[in-house]
Amino acid sequence: MRAMSAMAAIALSLSPLPGNFAHADTRKSAPIVEAATDISFGMVAASTTGGTIELTPSGVARCTAGLQCLGGERAGLFYVTGPKDYMVGIVLAPARLTNGRGNSLLALPKASQSTMVLDPGKRKNQFSVGGKLTLSAAQPEGAYTGSYEVIVEYF
Amino acid sequence: MTNKSVQALGLTAMLFAGVALSIEPAHAASATGDATVKILRAITVTKSSDLDFGKIVPSAAAATVAIAEDNSRVCGSGLSCFGTTTAGAFAVVGTANETVTVAIDNPSITLTDGGSNSMAVALATTTSAMTLSGTGDGSFKVAGTLNVGANQAAGTYSGQYAVSVSYQ
């Protein structure tokens, strides 16, 4: 109980509108997040053993032994716009990529940072997203696509 | 009585927690990003024919026998050549319409008769790259030049070579 009261007090001191008890966010300029660039893991030659492809948030792909990373990769890019000095948390949900022929791949996106303190101005705060892709043994060929959700949390 | 007071206490705690949360509701903004990858089929290369120099009768002078990619043979002066000859041939399977590169891993090999006698072979292919068909198929051939020594010892000579095919 004591710990919880302390937490509430800290939260209150950070709150721009401490008197507001409503659940809805009534502030005029709540942070928003926009997708700018899609992630591409590029072109990868499959192997009979499977493996993983890791794309760093800076846009470099690495294939595990057996797989062949053939280039064309790029990291995803997002912009956060919101009030100055807001601290936001970045949360990414996993995605399933499919090739339209019943085959799928699991992608675990990874952001360049998990928190961010906002600078004022539109599209001033950017973060990039890489991820990890797991290929099964003899993964069927094809162009796989899928979507993942990016959530920016703030108080 | 005791039970009741415990329940009441529980309710108070819950209410308090509810209030504590409502003071600072966590908000979230979300966006959707897309991810793509193009997976190419693992390449397989299968030998469809061995490079065969046929039968050769050596002479007192060294000479060469060349097999071209069209299976034709050029028999060096002084040698007698007969029998069927074939160029090396390989079948490639991969992703349709993709370009692959072809390389001979060891273009200079030695054939031996299983004993101490040997002959050198130089291998070559005119296919350094190719585009696989709409069904993902491709093929290439390997030509060779055999160096037959003066009075080369009789026998059946053989050796191995390897090729590599990879996406560009």
HADDOCK unambig.tbl for C-alpha pairs under 7 A between the chains (distance, minus, plus):
assign (segid A and resid 8 and name CA) (segid B and resid 20 and name CA) 6.10 0.50 0.50
assign (segid A and resid 11 and name CA) (segid B and resid 24 and name CA) 6.55 0.50 0.50
assign (segid A and resid 21 and name CA) (segid B and resid 22 and name CA) 5.99 0.50 0.50
assign (segid A and resid 21 and name CA) (segid B and resid 23 and name CA) 5.20 0.50 0.50
assign (segid A and resid 22 and name CA) (segid B and resid 22 and name CA) 6.97 0.50 0.50
assign (segid A and resid 23 and name CA) (segid B and resid 22 and name CA) 6.28 0.50 0.50
assign (segid A and resid 23 and name CA) (segid B and resid 25 and name CA) 6.01 0.50 0.50
assign (segid A and resid 31 and name CA) (segid B and resid 29 and name CA) 6.82 0.50 0.50
assign (segid A and resid 32 and name CA) (segid B and resid 29 and name CA) 5.53 0.50 0.50
assign (segid A and resid 33 and name CA) (segid B and resid 29 and name CA) 6.24 0.50 0.50
assign (segid A and resid 33 and name CA) (segid B and resid 30 and name CA) 6.12 0.50 0.50
assign (segid A and resid 33 and name CA) (segid B and resid 31 and name CA) 5.98 0.50 0.50
assign (segid A and resid 34 and name CA) (segid B and resid 31 and name CA) 5.85 0.50 0.50
assign (segid A and resid 35 and name CA) (segid B and resid 31 and name CA) 6.25 0.50 0.50
assign (segid A and resid 35 and name CA) (segid B and resid 32 and name CA) 6.61 0.50 0.50
assign (segid A and resid 35 and name CA) (segid B and resid 33 and name CA) 5.90 0.50 0.50
assign (segid A and resid 38 and name CA) (segid B and resid 33 and name CA) 5.93 0.50 0.50
assign (segid A and resid 38 and name CA) (segid B and resid 34 and name CA) 5.01 0.50 0.50
assign (segid A and resid 38 and name CA) (segid B and resid 35 and name CA) 5.77 0.50 0.50
assign (segid A and resid 39 and name CA) (segid B and resid 34 and name CA) 6.19 0.50 0.50
assign (segid A and resid 39 and name CA) (segid B and resid 35 and name CA) 4.51 0.50 0.50
assign (segid A and resid 39 and name CA) (segid B and resid 36 and name CA) 6.31 0.50 0.50
assign (segid A and resid 40 and name CA) (segid B and resid 35 and name CA) 5.65 0.50 0.50
assign (segid A and resid 40 and name CA) (segid B and resid 36 and name CA) 4.84 0.50 0.50
assign (segid A and resid 40 and name CA) (segid B and resid 37 and name CA) 5.79 0.50 0.50
assign (segid A and resid 41 and name CA) (segid B and resid 36 and name CA) 6.18 0.50 0.50
assign (segid A and resid 41 and name CA) (segid B and resid 37 and name CA) 4.86 0.50 0.50
assign (segid A and resid 42 and name CA) (segid B and resid 37 and name CA) 5.32 0.50 0.50
assign (segid A and resid 42 and name CA) (segid B and resid 38 and name CA) 6.21 0.50 0.50
assign (segid A and resid 43 and name CA) (segid B and resid 37 and name CA) 6.11 0.50 0.50
assign (segid A and resid 43 and name CA) (segid B and resid 38 and name CA) 4.70 0.50 0.50
assign (segid A and resid 43 and name CA) (segid B and resid 39 and name CA) 6.00 0.50 0.50
assign (segid A and resid 44 and name CA) (segid B and resid 38 and name CA) 6.19 0.50 0.50
assign (segid A and resid 44 and name CA) (segid B and resid 39 and name CA) 5.01 0.50 0.50
assign (segid A and resid 44 and name CA) (segid B and resid 40 and name CA) 5.92 0.50 0.50
assign (segid A and resid 45 and name CA) (segid B and resid 39 and name CA) 5.80 0.50 0.50
assign (segid A and resid 45 and name CA) (segid B and resid 40 and name CA) 4.48 0.50 0.50
assign (segid A and resid 45 and name CA) (segid B and resid 41 and name CA) 6.02 0.50 0.50
assign (segid A and resid 45 and name CA) (segid B and resid 42 and name CA) 5.79 0.50 0.50
assign (segid A and resid 46 and name CA) (segid B and resid 39 and name CA) 6.29 0.50 0.50
assign (segid A and resid 46 and name CA) (segid B and resid 40 and name CA) 5.78 0.50 0.50
assign (segid A and resid 46 and name CA) (segid B and resid 41 and name CA) 5.48 0.50 0.50
assign (segid A and resid 46 and name CA) (segid B and resid 42 and name CA) 4.77 0.50 0.50
assign (segid A and resid 47 and name CA) (segid B and resid 42 and name CA) 4.98 0.50 0.50
assign (segid A and resid 48 and name CA) (segid B and resid 42 and name CA) 6.96 0.50 0.50
assign (segid A and resid 140 and name CA) (segid B and resid 41 and name CA) 6.60 0.50 0.50
assign (segid A and resid 141 and name CA) (segid B and resid 39 and name CA) 4.82 0.50 0.50
assign (segid A and resid 141 and name CA) (segid B and resid 40 and name CA) 4.90 0.50 0.50
assign (segid A and resid 141 and name CA) (segid B and resid 41 and name CA) 4.98 0.50 0.50
assign (segid A and resid 142 and name CA) (segid B and resid 38 and name CA) 5.82 0.50 0.50
assign (segid A and resid 142 and name CA) (segid B and resid 39 and name CA) 5.32 0.50 0.50
assign (segid A and resid 142 and name CA) (segid B and resid 40 and name CA) 6.68 0.50 0.50
assign (segid A and resid 143 and name CA) (segid B and resid 37 and name CA) 6.03 0.50 0.50
assign (segid A and resid 143 and name CA) (segid B and resid 38 and name CA) 4.40 0.50 0.50
assign (segid A and resid 143 and name CA) (segid B and resid 39 and name CA) 6.33 0.50 0.50
assign (segid A and resid 144 and name CA) (segid B and resid 36 and name CA) 5.55 0.50 0.50
assign (segid A and resid 144 and name CA) (segid B and resid 37 and name CA) 5.33 0.50 0.50
assign (segid A and resid 144 and name CA) (segid B and resid 38 and name CA) 6.04 0.50 0.50
assign (segid A and resid 145 and name CA) (segid B and resid 35 and name CA) 5.70 0.50 0.50
assign (segid A and resid 145 and name CA) (segid B and resid 36 and name CA) 4.41 0.50 0.50
assign (segid A and resid 145 and name CA) (segid B and resid 37 and name CA) 6.68 0.50 0.50
assign (segid A and resid 146 and name CA) (segid B and resid 34 and name CA) 5.70 0.50 0.50
assign (segid A and resid 146 and name CA) (segid B and resid 35 and name CA) 5.49 0.50 0.50
assign (segid A and resid 146 and name CA) (segid B and resid 36 and name CA) 6.63 0.50 0.50
assign (segid A and resid 147 and name CA) (segid B and resid 32 and name CA) 6.38 0.50 0.50
assign (segid A and resid 147 and name CA) (segid B and resid 33 and name CA) 5.54 0.50 0.50
assign (segid A and resid 147 and name CA) (segid B and resid 34 and name CA) 4.33 0.50 0.50
assign (segid A and resid 147 and name CA) (segid B and resid 35 and name CA) 6.04 0.50 0.50
assign (segid A and resid 148 and name CA) (segid B and resid 32 and name CA) 5.69 0.50 0.50
assign (segid A and resid 148 and name CA) (segid B and resid 33 and name CA) 5.40 0.50 0.50
assign (segid A and resid 148 and name CA) (segid B and resid 34 and name CA) 6.28 0.50 0.50
assign (segid A and resid 149 and name CA) (segid B and resid 30 and name CA) 6.84 0.50 0.50
assign (segid A and resid 149 and name CA) (segid B and resid 31 and name CA) 5.97 0.50 0.50
assign (segid A and resid 149 and name CA) (segid B and resid 32 and name CA) 4.65 0.50 0.50
assign (segid A and resid 149 and name CA) (segid B and resid 33 and name CA) 6.35 0.50 0.50
assign (segid A and resid 150 and name CA) (segid B and resid 30 and name CA) 5.39 0.50 0.50
assign (segid A and resid 150 and name CA) (segid B and resid 31 and name CA) 5.18 0.50 0.50
assign (segid A and resid 150 and name CA) (segid B and resid 32 and name CA) 5.89 0.50 0.50
assign (segid A and resid 151 and name CA) (segid B and resid 28 and name CA) 6.23 0.50 0.50
assign (segid A and resid 151 and name CA) (segid B and resid 29 and name CA) 5.71 0.50 0.50
assign (segid A and resid 151 and name CA) (segid B and resid 30 and name CA) 4.28 0.50 0.50
assign (segid A and resid 151 and name CA) (segid B and resid 31 and name CA) 6.59 0.50 0.50
assign (segid A and resid 152 and name CA) (segid B and resid 28 and name CA) 5.32 0.50 0.50
assign (segid A and resid 152 and name CA) (segid B and resid 29 and name CA) 5.09 0.50 0.50
assign (segid A and resid 152 and name CA) (segid B and resid 30 and name CA) 5.95 0.50 0.50
assign (segid A and resid 153 and name CA) (segid B and resid 26 and name CA) 6.79 0.50 0.50
assign (segid A and resid 153 and name CA) (segid B and resid 27 and name CA) 5.60 0.50 0.50
assign (segid A and resid 153 and name CA) (segid B and resid 28 and name CA) 4.18 0.50 0.50
assign (segid A and resid 153 and name CA) (segid B and resid 29 and name CA) 6.43 0.50 0.50
assign (segid A and resid 154 and name CA) (segid B and resid 26 and name CA) 5.94 0.50 0.50
assign (segid A and resid 154 and name CA) (segid B and resid 27 and name CA) 5.31 0.50 0.50
assign (segid A and resid 154 and name CA) (segid B and resid 28 and name CA) 6.08 0.50 0.50
assign (segid A and resid 155 and name CA) (segid B and resid 24 and name CA) 6.50 0.50 0.50
assign (segid A and resid 155 and name CA) (segid B and resid 25 and name CA) 6.54 0.50 0.50
assign (segid A and resid 155 and name CA) (segid B and resid 26 and name CA) 4.88 0.50 0.50
assign (segid A and resid 155 and name CA) (segid B and resid 27 and name CA) 5.90 0.50 0.50
